[in-house]
Amino acid sequence: MSRRRLLRKINSCLPKALRHRLMRRMIKVDQIYPPELSFRLAKTQEELEAAYKILHDSYVEMKYMPPDPTGMRLIKYFALPTTSTLIALWKDEVVGTMSIIRQSPFGLPMDQNFDLTNYYQLGWQVAEVSSLAIKREFRQDRGRVFLPLCKFFYDYARFYMNLDAVVIAVNPTWVDFYEGLLNFQPLPDQVVETYGFANGAPASGLILPLKQSEKDFKSRYSHLHRDNNLYEFFVPRGLQNAQFPERWINKSLDPVMTPKMLEYFFAEKSSVLKDLEPREVQFMRSLYPHSRFQNLWNRVFKNSIPTYNRGPRFVVALCGEFNRQSIDIINISRRGLLIRTDAPIPSTGKVTIQIGERMIGPFFARIAWSDTSSGMSGVDLEPSDLQWSDLIDRLEEELHHPEKKVA
């Protein structure tokens, strides 16, 4: 038996709290990363293909999927504007990837096996961390690529996706790593013996409440030397060589799929689009409503299923007022808002919204529905206001033409 396997076996016999303390003292954090290593969102067809191929090879190796003739792992969630694919690059080569799948009409992959209802009912904004893979030759020194990729995900989830929590399903052998080092917590129904999203392998469900995680990192690591201090690494400091999206509004999504990419990955290279259920087809068409996408949908779906008669919704993290009462704005569309408040609000009133340093409005608003348990409400807006139309036009242009965005 190798020394590493012997140490792992001895460690597994220890109580969980002691195992985790030992892990935190053994972890090593690189203080300086080579300039050849960088991190950003995948934004081109070539970068996405490289990421999907690394993921395929890793999943085949771990028996999470059978080999695919395309050499790529392609799933329906990758086609959504609510999914972001993060990549690590060595020079110009993609060497690592991770996807963050935000809650959408498709749900999350974990919804099939784990009950996240309580978090949804609280109005939490939740996303699933998925599809993590590192190219084989970059796996040995785990801290060199894996830890900074996790740091990139952590900052992107907190500051750019504006999430309350992320969830993850991992092989049970990895639970100690995510709980002991990264402060994930077990879900109530935490273990599934056969997880369909990983080819029937067992899986444990974990959640990371992001605001609480900052306090957990500080309490567990702040007393340790900087070489072992994941609090200093994850929370207060930025990541070297990381490129984050530019923002003109505090939105929470970065769609990159063009009609050409969607057709290439999910119609030509796979049957993902053709395998969608009728309800999913309707949602897909409504998520990409522009004519340049509808031409693709008409070819793939043969006009067999009508689309929902609504425009896209844009996930944001904005503040505003409803009759001078503070509101948090969760998403917006041409017709209205999804808001969260700490106290009940009247059925009609006027809404103002803060965009950067300026306020827009007031807009006449009507409450369409309310949920007192979560503080969430749907708001219908007066659709004729030009300020509002200009705002939505700009967001729709970025959705319909992601290739024109400045990264």
C-alpha positions as a printed Julia matrix, in Angstrom:
407×3 Matrix{Float64}:
   0.0    0.0     0.0
   1.35   3.44   -0.95
   2.1    6.01    1.74
  -0.68   8.27    0.45
  -3.28   5.48    0.59
  -2.09   4.46    4.06
  -2.42   8.04    5.34
  -5.86   8.31    3.75
  -6.98   5.07    5.43
  -5.7    6.19    8.83
  -7.33   9.59    8.38
 -10.7    8.01    7.54
 -10.78   6.38   10.97
 -10.62   9.71   12.79
 -13.69  11.7    13.92
 -14.94  14.15   11.3
 -14.03  17.29   13.26
 -10.46  16.09   13.74
 -10.15  15.03   10.1
 -11.23  18.46    8.98
  -8.82  20.27   11.3
  -5.94  18.17   10.0
  -6.95  18.88    6.4
  -7.02  22.63    7.03
  -3.51  22.52    8.48
  -2.16  20.42    5.61
  -3.55  22.44    2.7
  -0.96  24.58    0.91
  -1.87  27.79   -0.87
   0.32  29.23   -3.61
   0.81  32.93   -2.99
   1.95  33.73   -6.54
   0.7   32.09   -9.74
   2.64  31.91  -12.99
   1.62  34.52  -15.55
   0.8   31.73  -18.02
  -2.21  30.73  -15.85
  -5.42  32.75  -16.21
  -9.15  32.42  -15.48
 -12.28  33.75  -17.18
 -15.63  32.77  -18.67
 -15.61  30.72  -21.85
 -16.92  32.98  -24.61
 -16.1   31.37  -27.97
 -17.12  28.14  -29.65
 -13.52  26.93  -29.54
 -13.18  27.56  -25.81
 -16.47  25.84  -25.05
 -15.54  22.85  -27.18
 -12.2   22.52  -25.37
 -13.99  22.69  -22.0
 -16.59  20.09  -23.03
 -13.8   17.76  -24.23
 -11.86  18.03  -20.96
 -15.1   17.33  -19.12
 -15.85  14.32  -21.33
 -12.43  12.76  -20.81
 -12.6   13.27  -17.05
 -16.13  11.88  -16.75
 -15.31   8.85  -18.89
 -12.23   8.18  -16.76
 -14.33   8.36  -13.56
 -17.11   6.26  -15.17
 -19.63   9.1   -14.83
 -20.55   8.7   -18.51
 -19.82   6.31  -21.39
 -17.53   7.55  -24.18
 -19.29   9.76  -26.71
 -18.3    9.8   -30.42
 -17.98  13.6   -30.31
 -15.44  13.44  -27.49
 -17.57  16.04  -25.66
 -20.01  16.01  -22.78
 -23.06  17.93  -24.0
 -26.14  18.39  -21.8
 -29.23  20.56  -22.05
 -28.18  22.85  -19.2
 -25.16  24.04  -21.21
 -27.53  25.47  -23.82
 -29.23  27.83  -21.37
 -28.45  31.55  -20.97
 -28.56  30.92  -17.2
 -25.43  28.71  -17.31
 -21.89  30.09  -17.13
 -18.85  28.0   -18.07
 -15.68  29.0   -16.24
 -12.29  28.05  -17.64
  -8.68  27.95  -16.53
  -6.11  28.58  -19.28
  -2.42  27.82  -19.46
  -1.22  30.36  -21.99
  -4.02  30.04  -24.57
  -4.92  26.41  -23.84
  -8.01  25.48  -21.8
  -6.82  23.19  -18.98
  -9.72  23.28  -16.53
 -13.45  23.98  -16.46
 -16.39  24.35  -14.13
 -20.02  25.28  -14.84
 -22.47  27.21  -12.69
 -26.06  26.32  -13.56
 -28.52  28.87  -12.22
 -32.06  27.92  -11.25
 -34.29  28.32  -14.33
 -37.5   26.89  -15.8
 -35.43  23.74  -16.47
 -34.72  23.41  -12.76
 -31.33  22.18  -11.55
 -29.83  18.75  -12.25
 -29.89  18.07   -8.5
 -33.66  18.69   -8.3
 -34.21  15.16   -9.58
 -32.62  13.59   -6.49
 -32.34  16.23   -3.77
 -35.05  18.35   -2.17
 -34.17  22.05   -2.38
 -37.74  23.25   -1.8
 -37.0   24.93    1.53
 -34.38  27.18   -0.05
 -36.62  28.08   -2.97
 -39.46  28.94   -0.58
 -37.16  31.31    1.29
 -36.67  33.17   -1.98
 -32.99  32.21   -2.15
 -31.2   32.58   -5.47
 -29.57  29.17   -5.94
 -27.23  27.72   -8.56
 -25.54  24.35   -8.94
 -21.79  23.95   -9.31
 -21.28  21.22  -11.87
 -19.05  19.77  -14.54
 -15.72  20.32  -12.81
 -12.74  18.87  -14.66
  -9.0   19.48  -14.89
  -6.84  18.28  -17.75
  -4.87  15.21  -16.65
  -1.4   16.73  -16.83
  -2.51  19.64  -14.61
  -4.1   17.55  -11.84
  -1.07  16.47   -9.82
  -0.41  19.82   -8.18
  -4.0   20.32   -7.04
  -3.42  23.78   -5.6
  -1.95  25.13   -8.83
  -5.15  25.03  -10.96
  -7.99  23.61   -8.89
  -7.89  25.98   -5.9
  -7.67  29.21   -7.93
 -10.44  27.92  -10.22
 -12.55  27.44   -7.07
 -11.61  30.96   -5.98
 -12.69  32.3    -9.38
 -16.01  30.48   -9.03
 -16.45  31.8    -5.48
 -15.96  35.44   -6.5
 -18.07  35.09   -9.64
 -20.93  33.45   -7.7
 -20.91  36.14   -5.01
 -20.28  39.32   -6.96
 -21.46  38.61  -10.5
 -24.21  35.99  -10.2
 -25.43  37.55   -6.92
 -26.37  34.18   -5.45
 -27.5   33.33   -1.95
 -26.2   29.76   -2.14
 -24.63  27.18   -4.4
 -25.29  23.45   -4.26
 -23.18  20.57   -5.5
 -23.47  16.79   -5.84
 -20.15  15.01   -5.31
 -18.94  11.48   -4.99
 -19.02  10.58   -1.26
 -15.22  10.24   -1.28
 -15.0   14.02   -1.89
 -17.36  15.1     0.91
 -14.57  15.71    3.44
 -12.78  17.99    0.98
 -15.82  20.18    0.32
 -17.03  20.21    3.94
 -13.67  20.37    5.68
 -11.88  22.83    3.39
 -14.51  24.81    1.47
 -17.22  25.04    4.17
 -20.02  23.29    2.3
 -22.77  21.84    4.48
 -24.62  18.53    3.95
 -28.16  18.73    2.6
 -30.83  17.02    4.73
 -31.27  14.15    2.22
 -27.59  14.17    1.57
 -26.75  10.77    0.03
 -28.15   9.23   -3.16
 -26.98   5.72   -3.99
 -27.68   6.07   -7.71
 -27.32   9.55   -9.2
 -28.55   9.64  -12.78
 -26.63  12.79  -13.71
 -23.37  10.89  -13.03
 -24.21   7.6   -14.79
 -25.66   6.03  -11.64
 -22.68   6.67   -9.36
 -23.44   7.49   -5.7
 -23.6   11.17   -4.79
 -23.73  13.36   -1.72
 -25.59  16.68   -1.79
 -23.98  19.76   -0.27
 -24.87  23.45   -0.01
 -22.73  26.55    0.49
 -24.65  29.57    1.86
 -22.39  32.28    0.49
 -22.78  35.0     3.13
 -22.32  32.53    5.96
 -19.3   31.04    4.19
 -17.27  34.24    4.67
 -17.7   33.95    8.45
 -16.89  30.22    8.32
 -13.68  30.82    6.37
 -12.61  33.45    8.91
 -13.36  31.34   12.0
 -11.62  28.25   10.6
  -8.58  29.75    8.93
  -7.75  33.25   10.18
  -5.41  31.95   12.91
  -3.37  29.81   10.47
  -0.19  30.76    8.62
  -0.82  32.4     5.24
   0.43  29.26    3.44
  -2.52  27.35    4.97
  -4.97  30.23    5.21
  -7.92  29.74    2.86
  -9.72  32.7     4.47
  -7.06  35.08    3.17
  -7.09  33.26   -0.16
 -10.86  33.13   -0.74
 -12.46  36.12    0.98
 -10.6   39.46    1.1
  -8.1   39.28   -1.73
  -8.54  39.2    -5.49
  -7.34  36.43   -7.76
  -4.3   37.02   -9.93
  -4.83  36.76  -13.7
  -8.64  36.59  -13.37
 -10.82  38.34  -15.92
 -14.37  39.11  -14.86
 -17.2   40.41  -17.06
 -17.7   44.13  -17.35
 -21.0   45.47  -16.02
 -23.05  48.54  -16.99
 -25.89  47.25  -14.8
 -25.81  44.89  -11.85
 -27.16  41.92  -13.79
 -26.5   38.32  -12.82
 -26.16  36.4   -16.09
 -23.58  36.29  -18.87
 -25.11  34.43  -21.81
 -22.65  33.52  -24.58
 -24.59  31.18  -26.87
 -25.17  32.38  -30.43
 -27.52  30.55  -32.82
 -24.44  29.09  -34.52
 -23.09  27.7   -31.23
 -26.46  26.28  -30.21
 -26.89  24.55  -33.54
 -23.31  23.22  -33.57
 -23.25  21.75  -30.07
 -26.86  20.77  -29.48
 -28.25  19.91  -32.94
 -25.29  18.9   -35.15
 -22.93  17.3   -32.61
 -25.65  15.92  -30.34
 -29.4   15.38  -30.17
 -29.84  17.53  -27.04
 -32.38  19.89  -28.62
 -34.33  17.12  -30.34
 -34.52  15.2   -27.05
 -36.13  18.04  -25.1
 -39.58  17.45  -23.67
 -42.43  19.63  -25.06
 -42.42  21.83  -21.94
 -38.66  22.31  -22.26
 -39.01  23.24  -25.92
 -41.45  25.98  -24.97
 -39.09  27.31  -22.33
 -36.09  27.18  -24.66
 -37.91  29.2   -27.28
 -38.99  31.76  -24.69
 -35.46  32.09  -23.26
 -34.14  33.01  -26.72
 -37.07  34.88  -28.32
 -35.24  36.88  -31.0
 -35.85  36.05  -34.65
 -32.21  34.99  -35.19
 -32.82  32.2   -32.64
 -36.39  31.46  -33.78
 -35.1   30.48  -37.21
 -33.03  27.77  -35.51
 -35.95  26.63  -33.37
 -38.19  26.41  -36.44
 -35.64  24.17  -38.18
 -35.03  21.93  -35.17
 -38.53  21.77  -33.73
 -40.44  22.09  -37.05
 -42.85  24.6   -35.46
 -44.48  21.65  -33.71
 -44.69  23.35  -30.32
 -45.67  27.01  -29.83
 -43.57  29.3   -27.7
 -44.78  31.1   -24.6
 -46.04  34.55  -25.49
 -43.63  36.48  -23.27
 -40.26  38.14  -23.46
 -37.14  37.02  -21.63
 -36.55  37.72  -17.95
 -33.2   39.13  -16.87
 -31.76  38.18  -13.5
 -30.38  41.24  -11.71
 -29.46  42.46   -8.24
 -30.93  45.97   -8.07
 -32.39  48.17   -5.38
 -35.4   50.42   -5.59
 -38.48  51.74   -3.86
 -42.19  50.9    -4.04
 -44.09  53.91   -2.69
 -40.83  54.86   -0.92
 -40.51  51.43    0.71
 -37.18  49.72   -0.03
 -37.28  46.72   -2.36
 -34.73  44.27   -3.75
 -35.24  43.56   -7.45
 -34.47  39.95   -8.41
 -35.35  39.92  -12.1
 -36.88  42.19  -14.68
 -38.71  41.84  -17.99
 -40.43  44.15  -20.41
 -43.66  43.66  -18.49
 -42.54  43.73  -14.9
 -40.34  42.83  -11.94
 -39.78  40.13   -9.37
 -39.11  41.86   -6.05
 -38.37  40.97   -2.42
 -39.47  43.12    0.53
 -39.27  42.92    4.32
 -42.83  44.17    4.85
 -46.16  43.99    2.96
 -46.67  46.53    0.18
 -49.89  48.0    -1.26
 -51.52  46.55   -4.37
 -50.67  49.57   -6.54
 -48.13  52.35   -6.41
 -45.04  53.83   -8.02
 -41.67  52.15   -8.42
 -38.25  53.78   -8.77
 -35.15  51.73   -9.6
 -31.48  52.5    -8.97
 -29.23  51.89  -11.98
 -25.67  52.66  -10.95
 -25.69  56.16   -9.47
 -28.98  57.26  -11.0
 -32.63  56.5   -10.3
 -35.09  55.77  -13.09
 -38.83  56.09  -12.85
 -41.21  56.47  -11.22
 -43.2   53.77  -13.01
 -46.82  52.97  -12.25
 -46.92  49.43  -10.83
 -49.47  46.83   -9.77
 -48.83  43.77   -7.59
 -49.75  40.65   -9.6
 -49.06  38.16   -6.78
 -47.32  37.96   -3.41
 -45.82  35.25   -1.22
 -45.67  36.39    2.4
 -43.43  33.5     3.51
 -40.56  34.56    1.22
 -41.38  38.25    0.84
 -41.43  37.82   -2.94
 -43.89  39.62   -5.23
 -44.53  39.81   -8.94
 -45.03  43.37  -10.2
 -46.66  44.48  -13.45
 -45.26  47.74  -14.85
 -46.77  50.32  -17.15
 -45.26  49.11  -20.47
 -45.22  52.42  -22.35
 -42.45  54.17  -20.4
 -39.52  54.98  -22.72
 -36.87  54.75  -19.98
 -37.96  51.2   -19.24
 -38.14  50.22  -22.9
 -34.62  51.52  -23.52
 -33.28  49.52  -20.55
 -34.88  46.27  -21.71
 -33.84  46.89  -25.33
 -30.21  47.06  -24.25
 -30.43  43.84  -22.2
 -32.17  42.04  -25.05
 -29.48  43.18  -27.48
 -26.81  41.58  -25.26
 -28.83  38.36  -25.06
 -29.49  38.19  -28.79
 -25.96  39.23  -29.84
 -23.61  37.96  -27.09
 -20.68  37.98  -29.51
 -20.81  41.8   -29.49
 -20.38  42.11  -25.73
 -17.18  43.43  -24.23
 -15.74  40.7   -22.01
